[in-house]
Amino acid sequence: MFKLSIGQKILSGFFILIVLSASFVFISFSSLSKINILSSMVLPLSREINILQNYIQKIKQLETKTDLYLTIRSEGSREELITLVKETNSFINEISQVENAKPLKDISSLILQLNNSIETLVGYIDNHESAYKINLQMVETNKLFEGFHKMQEALQQQRLKHLEMITNEEKSITEKLLGIFMFIEVSIILVGFLASFILTRLITNNLSKLHKGTQEIAAGNFGTRINITSRDEIGQLADSFNLMAEELRKKTVSKDYLDNIIQSMAESLIVLNPDLTINSVNKATCSLLGYKEEELIGKPVENILSPEGAISEEIDLKNLIKDAKMISYEINYRGKDGNNVPVLFKATIMKDKNDNTLCIICTAADITKRKQIEEKLKEAMEMKSNFTSIVSHELRTPLAAIRTGINIILDELAGNITNEQRDFLSITRNNVDRLVRLINGILDFQRLDSGKMQLNFIKTDVNEVVKEIYLTMRSLTDRKGLKFTLQLEDNLPQINLDEDSITQLLTNLINNAIKFTEEGEIKIATQKADGCVCVKVSDTGIGISQENIQKLFAAFTRLREGKYKTIEGTGLGLAICKEIAQKHGGRIWVESEYGKGSTFCVTLPL
């Protein structure tokens, strides 16, 4: 079929009839004029629907980009969203110049408001505005999205009704023309009859398809498609109709998909009305509490809250409505069987643009297993602490007696001993001393870890503490032939610290440096940096491999490098140093390279 408009096709058919019968021209002239008028109305309506479909596509992209930005808030998603907003504004400005776009002025204005709202929301997030303002702007933006969809649906329904009206009227006129054809067919030649009949059937078939399609869409069957291959106005209108039906189908499917996601959530979801009655729940809530959905809807939220750890004491939802803040607590839900279910409860309020409360969104995750594990872990830690304390204290008394006895014999207060006996007793005393150090280390670590060690914080000059340690430890470095230097920054401010524990920390670091340094230098330095006093203990010893640095401060860990694998120790020294530093609000770390020495850094806040 040639690419002719509907009017041209009808005129072509009637041209044949005019040649055959002049009387028929006068009879059909008025009907032909009406069909031409209706045909001229179809094309603008088709273009208007095309513009509306373009708007729908732009808003769909805006919704996707906005959701992506609000989910990940990356710089890339922000730039994509802003670029899309600018493109949408430009698109609307271009479309507004088209004559057929004027009937869509209201929806264009609404899209411009939506773009402005999105830009405002991005600005709030960029400027780190309050969560309240951001949430409020998000609600405003969502309202504009909803407003667009409502207006778009209304316009589509209006255009469909208009289309149906035009279709019905054209069909009515065409059927009248068909009646005229049938009336005069007895008086015109067979060729005229055949031409008019074929042309009329071609038009009415396509119009019938459009009419049937509009009825299917109105009935909610969004899978309906119209198969018209002609390229005239009806063919163009059929293409627009099919595109519109596909968009309606996608929109309906995405709503169902979102509902399925909510119902499939593993966490409990409860939506409360402003009066704190339950508006809706998901399947996870019913499964968690043992209720049916209809048993919860409309009931006060207090019905599912346990009196133990009551919500009135910790979570005041009425104040939440007033302050519009998000809350997160561990509370107990009460199931239908009366048993408590510990949950991590979160609630946030949703308001409209007029600051009226719409609802409260409450989610809760079942933490029963976590609570059971925490209780078992707490019991195990208490048992470990008690066992360590009892064993360590019980061992210290006999060890002290053994050491005293050995010293009495070595000092020959109980009689003379041979050199061989003296050697054996010295070895025994060294092992007893090592065992005492092990027990003392365990007790110190246990007291620090459990918080039972009392620290006496007073204003202290760190340089004076370091000097005293230097004088005490110098004999050990001299005995090993190591250079021992101080590098103290002048005019350091005094800070609050427990002198005994800091002395223990630094002495431990220097002892380790002496133990693992065969030649070279050990240096202690102090300096002020970033609101802290930093003490560094450096050596030129064996150093620490990178794979062992991460494990260095773990309790009962002894990292032995190279020939130092035979050196004994408790593996608690650096763990105790870490605890002491943390008790002072500071931290400790090491900078080292295997074979090139180590530098231990301790920071203490001013």
NORMOUR-V475581 format. One record per residue. RES is the residue in one letter. SS is DSSP state (h for helix, s for strand, l for the rest). PSI is psi in degrees with one decimal (* if undefined). NEAR is the number of other ideal C-beta (glycine too) atoms within 8 Angstrom. Layout:
BEGIN
RES_SS_PSI_NEAR ; RES_SS_PSI_NEAR
END
This chain:
BEGIN
M_l_135.4_5 ; F_l_155.6_3 ; K_l_76.1_5 ; L_l_150.4_9 ; S_l_167.9_9 ; I_h_-42.9_13 ; G_h_-40.1_10 ; Q_h_-38.4_8 ; K_h_-43.1_13 ; I_h_-42.6_13 ; L_h_-37.9_9 ; S_h_-42.9_10 ; G_h_-40.7_12 ; F_h_-22.9_13 ; F_h_-37.7_8 ; I_h_-42.1_12 ; L_h_-34.6_15 ; I_h_-41.5_10 ; V_h_-38.2_5 ; L_h_-33.6_10 ; S_l_106.8_11 ; A_h_-28.7_6 ; S_h_-33.4_7 ; F_h_-30.9_14 ; V_h_-44.2_11 ; F_h_-36.1_7 ; I_h_-40.1_8 ; S_h_-0.7_12 ; F_h_-46.2_8 ; S_h_-40.9_6 ; S_h_-39.2_11 ; L_h_-38.6_11 ; S_h_-42.2_8 ; K_h_-40.5_10 ; I_h_-38.9_15 ; N_h_-39.8_10 ; I_h_-45.8_8 ; L_h_-38.7_12 ; S_h_-38.4_13 ; S_h_-22.8_9 ; M_h_-26.0_9 ; V_h_-43.3_14 ; L_h_-48.0_11 ; P_h_-38.0_9 ; L_h_-38.6_13 ; S_h_-43.4_12 ; R_h_-38.2_9 ; E_h_-40.9_13 ; I_h_-37.5_14 ; N_h_-42.6_9 ; I_h_-42.5_13 ; L_h_-38.7_15 ; Q_h_-37.1_12 ; N_h_-41.5_10 ; Y_h_-43.9_13 ; I_h_-42.9_10 ; Q_h_-42.3_9 ; K_h_-43.8_13 ; I_h_-36.3_14 ; K_h_-42.6_8 ; Q_h_-40.7_9 ; L_h_-41.9_16 ; E_h_-44.3_9 ; T_h_-47.7_8 ; K_h_-36.8_12 ; T_h_-45.8_12 ; D_h_-41.2_8 ; L_h_-43.8_11 ; Y_h_-42.4_14 ; L_h_-23.4_7 ; T_h_-47.5_6 ; I_h_-22.0_6 ; R_l_42.8_8 ; S_l_163.4_7 ; E_h_-37.0_5 ; G_h_-45.6_6 ; S_h_-33.8_12 ; R_h_-45.2_12 ; E_h_-39.9_8 ; E_h_-41.0_11 ; L_h_-47.2_15 ; I_h_-41.7_10 ; T_h_-42.5_8 ; L_h_-37.8_12 ; V_h_-45.3_12 ; K_h_-41.7_8 ; E_h_-40.0_9 ; T_h_-43.7_12 ; N_h_-45.2_10 ; S_h_-41.2_8 ; F_h_-43.8_10 ; I_h_-41.7_11 ; N_h_-39.8_8 ; E_h_-45.1_8 ; I_h_-34.0_12 ; S_h_-19.3_9 ; Q_l_-14.1_6 ; V_l_136.8_8 ; E_h_-40.4_4 ; N_h_-13.2_9 ; A_h_-11.6_13 ; K_h_-37.3_6 ; P_h_-16.4_6 ; L_h_21.2_13 ; K_h_-40.8_9 ; D_h_-44.2_7 ; I_h_-31.8_13 ; S_h_-43.0_13 ; S_h_-39.8_8 ; L_h_-38.9_12 ; I_h_-39.6_14 ; L_h_-40.4_10 ; Q_h_-41.1_9 ; L_h_-42.5_14 ; N_h_-42.9_12 ; N_h_-39.2_8 ; S_h_-40.7_12 ; I_h_-42.8_13 ; E_h_-38.3_10 ; T_h_-43.3_9 ; L_h_-44.8_14 ; V_h_-39.7_12 ; G_h_-42.5_8 ; Y_h_-44.0_11 ; I_h_-40.7_10 ; D_h_-39.1_7 ; N_l_8.8_6 ; H_l_45.4_4 ; E_l_171.9_7 ; S_l_153.8_5 ; A_h_-32.1_7 ; Y_h_-49.8_8 ; K_h_-39.7_9 ; I_h_-46.6_12 ; N_h_-39.9_12 ; L_h_-42.5_11 ; Q_h_-33.8_12 ; M_h_-41.8_10 ; V_h_-43.3_13 ; E_h_-44.4_11 ; T_h_-43.9_13 ; N_h_-37.4_8 ; K_h_-40.0_10 ; L_h_-38.1_12 ; F_h_-46.2_12 ; E_h_-40.0_8 ; G_h_-41.0_9 ; F_h_-47.2_13 ; H_h_-39.1_10 ; K_h_-45.5_8 ; M_h_-40.0_11 ; Q_h_-42.9_13 ; E_h_-39.7_8 ; A_h_-43.4_8 ; L_h_-40.3_11 ; Q_h_-44.3_12 ; Q_h_-40.5_8 ; Q_h_-45.1_8 ; R_h_-34.4_12 ; L_h_-42.8_11 ; K_h_-41.9_8 ; H_h_-43.6_9 ; L_h_-43.5_14 ; E_h_-38.7_11 ; M_h_-46.4_8 ; I_h_-42.7_12 ; T_h_-46.8_12 ; N_h_-40.3_9 ; E_h_-42.8_10 ; E_h_-40.5_13 ; K_h_-42.1_12 ; S_h_-45.4_8 ; I_h_-42.0_12 ; T_h_-39.4_13 ; E_h_-34.4_9 ; K_h_-42.5_9 ; L_h_-37.7_12 ; L_h_-39.5_10 ; G_h_-39.7_8 ; I_h_-42.9_12 ; F_h_-43.7_12 ; M_h_-34.6_7 ; F_h_-40.3_7 ; I_h_-0.9_12 ; E_l_-25.3_9 ; V_l_-18.1_5 ; S_l_-0.5_5 ; I_l_165.4_11 ; I_l_162.0_6 ; L_h_-31.9_5 ; V_h_-43.7_8 ; G_h_-40.5_13 ; F_h_-47.3_11 ; L_h_-41.5_8 ; A_h_-45.9_11 ; S_h_-37.4_13 ; F_h_-46.1_9 ; I_h_-44.9_8 ; L_h_-41.8_12 ; T_h_-44.0_13 ; R_h_-36.1_8 ; L_h_-43.6_10 ; I_h_-46.4_14 ; T_h_-33.2_12 ; N_h_-46.7_8 ; N_h_-40.5_13 ; L_h_-35.7_13 ; S_h_-38.5_9 ; K_h_-42.7_12 ; L_h_-42.4_16 ; H_h_-44.8_12 ; K_h_-39.3_8 ; G_h_-42.5_14 ; T_h_-35.7_13 ; Q_h_-38.5_9 ; E_h_-42.8_9 ; I_h_-43.6_13 ; A_h_-29.9_7 ; A_l_-2.9_6 ; G_l_5.9_5 ; N_l_85.5_7 ; F_l_-1.6_9 ; G_l_0.0_6 ; T_l_135.3_9 ; R_l_143.9_7 ; I_l_123.9_10 ; N_l_90.3_6 ; I_l_119.7_10 ; T_l_-13.5_5 ; S_l_153.9_8 ; R_l_19.8_6 ; D_l_-167.3_11 ; E_h_-37.9_11 ; I_h_-37.3_14 ; G_h_-42.5_12 ; Q_h_-40.8_11 ; L_h_-36.4_14 ; A_h_-39.9_15 ; D_h_-45.3_8 ; S_h_-38.7_12 ; F_h_-45.7_14 ; N_h_-40.5_10 ; L_h_-43.2_9 ; M_h_-42.1_12 ; A_h_-38.3_14 ; E_h_-41.4_8 ; E_h_-40.4_11 ; L_h_-39.1_11 ; R_h_-44.0_10 ; K_h_-41.6_8 ; K_h_-41.7_9 ; T_h_-40.4_9 ; V_h_-40.9_8 ; S_h_-31.2_8 ; K_h_-45.6_8 ; D_h_-38.6_8 ; Y_h_-42.0_8 ; L_h_-41.6_8 ; D_h_-40.0_8 ; N_h_-37.5_8 ; I_h_-46.1_8 ; I_h_-44.3_9 ; Q_h_-22.4_8 ; S_l_0.6_7 ; M_l_138.2_9 ; A_l_-28.8_5 ; E_l_152.3_8 ; S_s_134.8_16 ; L_s_123.5_13 ; I_s_130.0_13 ; V_s_121.8_11 ; L_s_144.5_13 ; N_l_164.1_9 ; P_l_-24.8_9 ; D_l_12.5_4 ; L_l_27.6_11 ; T_s_154.7_10 ; I_s_125.3_14 ; N_s_-44.5_8 ; S_s_156.7_7 ; V_s_160.0_12 ; N_l_177.0_11 ; K_h_-35.6_7 ; A_h_-36.4_11 ; T_h_-46.4_14 ; C_h_-41.6_13 ; S_h_-39.0_7 ; L_h_-40.5_13 ; L_h_-12.0_14 ; G_l_11.9_8 ; Y_l_160.2_11 ; K_l_156.9_6 ; E_h_-42.7_8 ; E_h_-19.0_5 ; E_h_-16.1_8 ; L_h_-32.4_16 ; I_l_128.8_10 ; G_l_-6.1_5 ; K_l_151.6_10 ; P_s_145.1_7 ; V_h_-24.7_14 ; E_h_-22.4_7 ; N_h_-26.1_8 ; I_h_9.0_10 ; L_s_132.1_12 ; S_l_142.4_10 ; P_l_-23.7_5 ; E_l_123.8_6 ; G_l_49.2_8 ; A_l_148.3_9 ; I_h_-25.4_11 ; S_h_-24.8_5 ; E_h_-38.6_5 ; E_h_-35.5_7 ; I_l_106.7_11 ; D_l_97.2_7 ; L_h_-24.9_12 ; K_h_-40.0_7 ; N_h_-30.5_7 ; L_h_-42.5_14 ; I_h_-38.4_11 ; K_h_-44.0_6 ; D_h_-17.0_6 ; A_l_45.8_9 ; K_l_158.6_9 ; M_l_137.6_7 ; I_s_155.2_10 ; S_s_119.3_6 ; Y_s_160.1_8 ; E_s_118.1_8 ; I_s_-178.8_13 ; N_s_127.3_11 ; Y_s_154.2_15 ; R_s_119.8_13 ; G_l_174.3_12 ; K_l_-30.1_7 ; D_l_0.7_5 ; G_l_-6.9_5 ; N_l_148.3_6 ; N_s_142.3_9 ; V_s_109.2_12 ; P_s_132.4_11 ; V_s_155.6_14 ; L_s_106.4_9 ; F_s_130.6_13 ; K_s_139.7_10 ; A_s_140.7_13 ; T_s_151.5_10 ; I_s_146.8_12 ; M_s_126.4_10 ; K_s_160.4_11 ; D_l_-175.9_8 ; K_l_-18.9_7 ; N_l_13.5_4 ; D_l_24.0_6 ; N_l_139.0_6 ; T_s_125.2_9 ; L_s_-48.7_8 ; C_s_172.5_11 ; I_s_123.9_16 ; I_s_120.0_10 ; C_s_126.0_13 ; T_s_152.7_11 ; A_s_132.3_14 ; A_s_132.2_9 ; D_s_120.4_10 ; I_l_28.4_10 ; T_h_-49.1_8 ; K_h_-39.4_7 ; R_h_-41.5_7 ; K_h_-40.0_9 ; Q_h_-42.6_8 ; I_h_-42.1_8 ; E_h_-39.6_8 ; E_h_-43.4_8 ; K_h_-39.7_8 ; L_h_-40.2_8 ; K_h_-43.3_8 ; E_h_-41.4_8 ; A_h_-40.6_8 ; M_h_-39.3_8 ; E_h_-41.2_8 ; M_h_-42.0_8 ; K_h_-44.0_8 ; S_h_-44.4_11 ; N_h_-41.7_8 ; F_h_-45.2_8 ; T_h_-44.4_11 ; S_h_-44.7_10 ; I_h_-49.1_8 ; V_h_-44.8_8 ; S_h_-44.8_12 ; H_h_-37.6_9 ; E_h_-30.0_8 ; L_h_-30.5_10 ; R_h_-39.9_10 ; T_h_-52.9_8 ; P_h_-33.7_8 ; L_h_-38.7_12 ; A_h_-40.1_9 ; A_h_-41.7_8 ; I_h_-45.1_9 ; R_h_-40.6_12 ; T_h_-42.1_8 ; G_h_-42.4_8 ; I_h_-42.2_12 ; N_h_-38.4_9 ; I_h_-43.0_9 ; I_h_-43.5_12 ; L_h_-34.4_11 ; D_l_2.2_6 ; E_l_31.1_8 ; L_l_-21.9_5 ; A_l_7.4_5 ; G_l_166.7_4 ; N_l_147.8_4 ; I_l_157.1_9 ; T_l_165.8_6 ; N_h_-37.2_5 ; E_h_-41.2_6 ; Q_h_-39.7_9 ; R_h_-40.8_10 ; D_h_-46.5_8 ; F_h_-41.6_8 ; L_h_-36.8_12 ; S_h_-42.1_9 ; I_h_-42.1_8 ; T_h_-43.7_9 ; R_h_-39.4_12 ; N_h_-40.4_8 ; N_h_-36.3_8 ; V_h_-42.5_12 ; D_h_-40.0_9 ; R_h_-40.7_9 ; L_h_-37.5_10 ; V_h_-43.5_12 ; R_h_-39.9_9 ; L_h_-47.2_9 ; I_h_-42.9_12 ; N_h_-40.0_8 ; G_h_-42.7_12 ; I_h_-43.1_12 ; L_h_-42.9_12 ; D_h_-45.3_12 ; F_h_-40.5_13 ; Q_h_-41.2_13 ; R_h_-40.8_9 ; L_h_-44.8_12 ; D_h_-35.6_8 ; S_h_-6.9_7 ; G_l_13.3_5 ; K_l_-14.4_6 ; M_l_122.0_9 ; Q_l_124.8_4 ; L_l_138.5_8 ; N_l_96.8_7 ; F_l_123.6_6 ; I_s_158.6_8 ; K_s_123.7_5 ; T_s_145.4_12 ; D_l_112.4_7 ; V_h_-37.9_15 ; N_h_-37.6_10 ; E_h_-39.8_8 ; V_h_-43.3_14 ; V_h_-40.5_14 ; K_h_-42.0_10 ; E_h_-42.1_9 ; I_h_-39.5_13 ; Y_h_-47.0_11 ; L_h_-35.7_7 ; T_h_-38.8_8 ; M_h_-7.7_13 ; R_h_-34.2_9 ; S_h_-34.5_7 ; L_h_-40.3_9 ; T_h_-36.0_12 ; D_h_-39.8_9 ; R_h_-31.7_6 ; K_h_-0.5_9 ; G_l_29.0_5 ; L_l_145.4_12 ; K_s_131.9_7 ; F_s_114.5_11 ; T_s_156.7_8 ; L_s_142.2_9 ; Q_s_89.2_8 ; L_l_133.4_10 ; E_l_133.4_10 ; D_l_155.9_4 ; N_l_37.6_4 ; L_l_137.9_12 ; P_l_150.5_7 ; Q_l_146.4_7 ; I_s_160.0_11 ; N_s_120.7_6 ; L_s_163.1_13 ; D_l_109.5_11 ; E_h_-39.8_10 ; D_h_-46.4_7 ; S_h_-36.8_13 ; I_h_-37.9_15 ; T_h_-43.0_11 ; Q_h_-43.2_11 ; L_h_-52.1_14 ; L_h_-36.4_15 ; T_h_-41.1_11 ; N_h_-44.2_12 ; L_h_-40.9_12 ; I_h_-40.3_13 ; N_h_-43.4_11 ; N_h_-41.5_10 ; A_h_-43.2_15 ; I_h_-41.5_13 ; K_h_-37.2_8 ; F_l_18.6_12 ; T_l_119.1_15 ; E_l_-34.2_5 ; E_l_158.8_6 ; G_l_-134.4_11 ; E_s_148.2_10 ; I_s_131.6_17 ; K_s_137.7_12 ; I_s_129.5_16 ; A_s_146.1_11 ; T_s_150.1_14 ; Q_s_159.8_8 ; K_s_132.2_9 ; A_s_128.0_6 ; D_l_48.9_3 ; G_l_16.8_4 ; C_s_160.8_11 ; V_s_126.3_13 ; C_s_128.3_12 ; V_s_126.9_13 ; K_s_134.9_13 ; V_s_112.3_14 ; S_s_148.9_14 ; D_s_168.4_14 ; T_l_33.8_10 ; G_l_-152.6_11 ; I_l_-27.0_11 ; G_l_-179.9_12 ; I_l_133.3_13 ; S_l_152.0_8 ; Q_h_-32.9_7 ; E_h_-22.5_5 ; N_h_-15.3_10 ; I_h_-39.4_10 ; Q_l_-25.7_5 ; K_l_2.2_8 ; L_l_-39.4_11 ; F_l_12.6_9 ; A_l_144.5_7 ; A_l_142.9_7 ; F_l_28.4_8 ; T_l_123.7_10 ; R_l_113.0_7 ; L_l_116.8_8 ; R_l_122.3_8 ; E_l_133.6_12 ; G_h_-129.9_6 ; K_h_-8.1_4 ; Y_h_12.5_10 ; K_h_-19.1_7 ; T_h_-7.2_6 ; I_l_128.7_8 ; E_l_157.8_4 ; G_l_166.5_6 ; T_l_-21.2_10 ; G_l_16.3_9 ; L_l_-14.2_12 ; G_h_-53.3_12 ; L_h_-29.5_10 ; A_h_-40.4_14 ; I_h_-40.8_15 ; C_h_-42.2_14 ; K_h_-43.3_10 ; E_h_-42.3_11 ; I_h_-44.9_13 ; A_h_-43.2_14 ; Q_h_-35.3_9 ; K_h_-24.5_11 ; H_l_3.2_13 ; G_l_13.3_6 ; G_l_-160.9_11 ; R_s_165.7_7 ; I_s_140.9_13 ; W_s_172.4_6 ; V_s_142.6_11 ; E_s_118.0_6 ; S_s_155.3_11 ; E_l_130.3_7 ; Y_l_127.7_10 ; G_l_-4.7_5 ; K_l_19.9_7 ; G_l_177.2_13 ; S_s_155.1_13 ; T_s_114.6_11 ; F_s_130.3_12 ; C_s_130.4_11 ; V_s_125.1_16 ; T_s_137.4_12 ; L_s_124.0_15 ; P_s_146.6_9 ; L_l_*_7
END
